[in-house]
Amino acid sequence: MSGVDADGAARDSRDPVALGSRLAGYDAVVYDLDGTLVELAVDWDAVADAVLDVYADHALIPPTEELWGLLGTADEYGIRAEVEEAIAAHERAGARESTRLPLGDRLAAGAADGDAADSRSRVGVCSLNCEEACRIAIEARGLDDAVLSDAIVGRDTVDSHKPDPESLLAAIDRLGGVPEDALFVGDSRRDAVAAERGGVDFAWASDLLGE
């Protein structure tokens, strides 16, 4: 199970170098998307500015300038749909121009070398990006043979998003797995905390690449 590193983030207690060879031991493997499998071509400062413009258009004083904080309080101001669309528009464009990262290369190669249908049946995605952008990036970067379409969960797929574990647990459930037999692979503290809260083993993407 997951532990905690010096920065307070959850880390897997097993040897990180051995994790890649142990993926087959999990009934479900869920990956974060942006920064893990692909890199979205998104200027996040510009996204935050776009969301601040939404607040300004409604003559509202934003409670913060931090993007996800602005999204988190949008419901209170009655502008959730507008804020979501402002973010999603950038994500969709960035997904089309995304770049596949080394771990995405490895996942795609594994699907090509083996039985794609069998490997895809236990691989999902849990992302803070909107679901549509996830699907665009996965298809554009040739990962659709590696990931089960039904197990692509974005921040707008369920009622909450990372670090709340609901979206991660939804992806695992859609893969037919259970938390104690699943692995979440990510690149951020938010990912690690979501895994810890959901009782799911966690691996840093960088550790898997280091083997």
Secondary structure as GFF3:
##gff-version 3
##sequence-region A 1 211
A	DSSP	beta_strand	2	4	.	.	.	ID=ss1
A	DSSP	beta_strand	10	12	.	.	.	ID=ss2
A	DSSP	alpha_helix	16	19	.	.	.	ID=ss3
A	DSSP	three_ten_helix	20	25	.	.	.	ID=ss4
A	DSSP	beta_strand	28	31	.	.	.	ID=ss5
A	DSSP	beta_strand	38	39	.	.	.	ID=ss6
A	DSSP	alpha_helix	44	57	.	.	.	ID=ss7
A	DSSP	alpha_helix	67	77	.	.	.	ID=ss8
A	DSSP	alpha_helix	80	96	.	.	.	ID=ss9
A	DSSP	beta_strand	99	100	.	.	.	ID=ss10
A	DSSP	alpha_helix	102	113	.	.	.	ID=ss11
A	DSSP	alpha_helix	116	120	.	.	.	ID=ss12
A	DSSP	beta_strand	123	126	.	.	.	ID=ss13
A	DSSP	alpha_helix	131	140	.	.	.	ID=ss14
A	DSSP	three_ten_helix	149	151	.	.	.	ID=ss15
A	DSSP	beta_strand	152	153	.	.	.	ID=ss16
A	DSSP	alpha_helix	166	174	.	.	.	ID=ss17
A	DSSP	three_ten_helix	179	181	.	.	.	ID=ss18
A	DSSP	beta_strand	182	186	.	.	.	ID=ss19
A	DSSP	alpha_helix	189	198	.	.	.	ID=ss20
A	DSSP	beta_strand	201	204	.	.	.	ID=ss21
A	DSSP	alpha_helix	205	209	.	.	.	ID=ss22
###
